[in-house]
Amino acid sequence: MKFTLLKIISYLALAGTIIPSFMVFFGDLDIKTNKQIMAFAMLVWFATAPFWINKKRKDEAVE
């Protein structure tokens, strides 16, 4: 359960680093706001992703 929540938060943060760039490209967002959103999303990604990437689940660990 813990890893599932971390994955969801991580993927949302990853989307927060990609989507604002497209919004700037299409003129829906200014560059300053883009930088703020991307900086926050980057920090969230780096805070959550290391806890679940390359971790084996309990049912996969048994071999």
N, C-alpha and C positions, 0 to 999 in steps of 0.2 A: 504494500500500500504506500509506504514511504517513497519508494522509488518511482511509483506511478505519478505521484504528485510532483516530485522533482522533475520528472520527464515533461510533464505538461507545462510547468513553469518555464523550463529550459526552452522548449519549443516555442512558446509564446514570446520569450525574450529573443530567440533567434529570428522570429518573424518581425520583431520590433527593430531588428537591425537591417532588414531587407525592405520591408514595406514603405518606410518613410522615404527611401531613395526614389522609389517609383512615384510617390506622391509629389516629390519635388520636381521630378521629370515632367509630370503632367500638369504642374502648376498649382496643385492643391495645398502645398505646404511651403513655407519659407525655409531658407537654408539654416537659419539660427535655430528654429524649432526642430528641424531635422537633426541637427547636431546634438541637441539636448536629449531627444528621444533615443537616438542611437547610442549615446554615451550611457544613459541609464540602462538600456536593454543589454549593452555589452557587460556592464557590471553584474546585472542579474544572471546573465548566461554564465559568466565565469564563477559566480558564487554557487550556482546550482548544478551545473553540468559535471564537474569532477566527481560528485558523489554517486553518480549512477553510470557513467560511461566506463566500459570495460569491467563492470561488476557482474559476477555470475549470480543468477537467481538460485534459490535453494534447490529447486527441482533440476536445474542444469548442473549443479555442483556434484551430484552423485554420479559417479562413473565407475 
